[in-house]
Amino acid sequence: MRLLKQLVPVALVAFVGGAIVGAVQGNAVLTLVLGVATAVLAVFVYAWAVRWSEGRAPVEVAGKGAFAAAFRGLLIGAGMFAAVIANIAFLGYYRVDGLGSVTGAVGLLGFMAAAAVTEELLFRGILFRIVEGWIGTWLSLTLTGLVFGLMHLTNPHADLWGAIAIAIEAGGMLAAAYAATRTLWVPIGLHFGWNFAAAGIFSTEVSGNGATQGLLQGVTSGPALLTGGGFGPEASPYAVVFGLVLTVVFMWLARRRGNVVPLRRRAGATLAR
């Protein structure tokens, strides 16, 4: 019941807000404003739902330290994607043909903000956190990561490998980031940094959703096995390897900080879980 009390209102904001933002994508300023508004509203609705259903302060989205935590995540996410692109470019399968579109990048700021915030609230803030209290950190990370990956099968150009790659490099890694920090701002920043670097800077496909026009005029070619093909670099083995490495690092930090919930630990035994 607690799961549904949180999932339904946040999912409603994500669905309605996402539809509105998608409808105005031709207007960069409107996309930016409405995307940020959707992200902010989703955080407030999540905080309200946690207070209502759990009777506690939603410390995982506390305002104090939010900017610094999100910025750290952003640097990690953008850096990770840059490393993936650098490896693909080293093989000669990605090149920059010039400058892209500033207005396109502005619109993508809003679109990716809405996507990153709503997805992290739903998958890490609600699903992972609550399920973790039932079955422990490791099983929850595996299960919710798999669900996150399979959800991407509905995207254009999606296939089973793309879904598996997303499950590993994003679903697992982002849950591990939350487990290590016990704040949603780090995975939100990481998610946004990865997505915006992919679309808003390097102009690559993001989860098979079609070509984007960001700050650079990027061209990807070569074998799909290495570049990710129509699904984008998220289906590249480089992305999977880097995601796995970061997952291991975050889970090492979680263990060191005593944040790993064992299988039989109750959900209410620790704060913000």
C-alpha positions, 0 to 999 in steps of 0.5 A, spaced: 500 500 500 505 504 501 508 503 494 502 505 491 501 511 495 507 514 493 508 511 486 501 513 483 501 521 484 509 521 482 507 517 476 501 521 474 506 527 474 511 524 470 506 522 465 502 528 464 508 533 465 512 528 460 506 529 455 506 536 455 513 537 455 513 532 449 508 536 446 512 543 446 519 540 444 519 545 438 519 551 442 526 550 446 524 556 451 517 552 453 521 545 453 526 548 458 521 552 463 516 546 463 521 541 463 524 544 469 517 545 472 515 538 471 521 536 475 520 541 481 513 539 481 515 531 481 520 532 487 514 536 491 509 531 490 514 525 492 516 529 498 508 530 500 507 522 498 512 520 503 510 524 509 503 522 508 504 514 507 510 514 511 509 519 517 517 522 516 521 527 513 523 525 506 530 526 507 532 523 501 530 529 497 532 534 503 534 541 500 540 542 504 546 540 500 542 538 494 545 542 489 552 540 491 550 532 491 546 533 484 552 537 481 557 531 483 552 526 480 552 530 474 560 530 473 560 523 474 554 522 469 557 527 464 564 524 465 562 517 464 559 518 457 565 522 455 569 516 456 564 512 452 564 517 446 572 518 447 573 510 446 568 510 440 572 516 437 578 512 438 576 507 434 574 512 428 566 511 429 564 517 432 567 524 429 565 531 430 563 535 424 562 542 427 557 546 431 550 544 433 544 547 435 544 552 442 537 552 442 536 545 441 541 544 447 537 549 451 530 545 450 534 538 451 536 541 458 528 541 460 527 535 457 532 531 460 531 534 467 524 532 467 526 525 465 532 524 470 528 527 476 521 523 475 525 516 473 529 517 479 524 518 484 520 513 481 525 507 480 530 509 486 526 513 490 520 509 491 521 502 487 528 501 490 528 504 496 521 500 498 523 494 495 530 494 499 526 494 505 523 487 504 528 483 500 535 487 502 539 492 498 543 486 493 536 483 491 532 490 490 538 493 486 538 486 481 530 486 481 529 494 480 535 494 475 532 489 471 525 492 471 528 499 469 532 496 463 525 492 461 521 498 461 526 501 455 524 495 451 518 500 449 522 505 446 524 505 438 530 501 436 530 497 442 532 490 443 533 485 448 541 487 449 539 494 449 534 493 455 540 489 458 545 494 458 540 499 461 539 494 466 546 494 468 549 500 467 543 505 469 538 501 473 544 497 477 549 503 478 543 509 479 541 504 485 548 503 487 549 511 487 543 511 492 545 506 496 552 509 497 549 516 499 542 515 501 540 521 497 536 521 491 540 528 488 546 524 486 543 519 482 538 525 479 545 528 477 548 522 474 542 521 470 541 528 468 549 528 466 549 522 462 543 524 458 544 531 457 551 529 455 549 524 450 543 528 447 545 536 449 552 535 447 554 530 443 548 529 439 547 522 439 541 517 440 539 516 447 535 509 449 533 509 441 529 515 441 532 518 435 537 523 433 538 529 437 541 536 436 545 538 441 551 543 442 556 539 437 554 536 430 556 529 432 556 523 427 556 516 429 558 510 424 561 503 425 559 496 427 553 496 432 556 491 436 561 497 439 557 503 438 550 501 440 547 502 433 540 505 433 539 504 440 545 509 442 552 509 446 548 506 452 548 499 448 555 500 447 560 495 451 564 501 453 558 503 457 556 497 460 563 496 463 564 503 465 557 502 469 559 496 472 565 499 475 561 505 478 556 500 481 562 496 484 565 503 487 558 505 489 556 498 493 563 498 496 562 505 499 555 503 501 558 497 505 563 501 508 558 506 510 554 501 513 548 502 508 547 495 505 540 492 508 541 485 509 535 480 506 531 480 513 532 487 515 525 491 516 524 497 511 523 501 517 529 499 521 533 505 518 532 512 516 529 514 509 529 507 506 
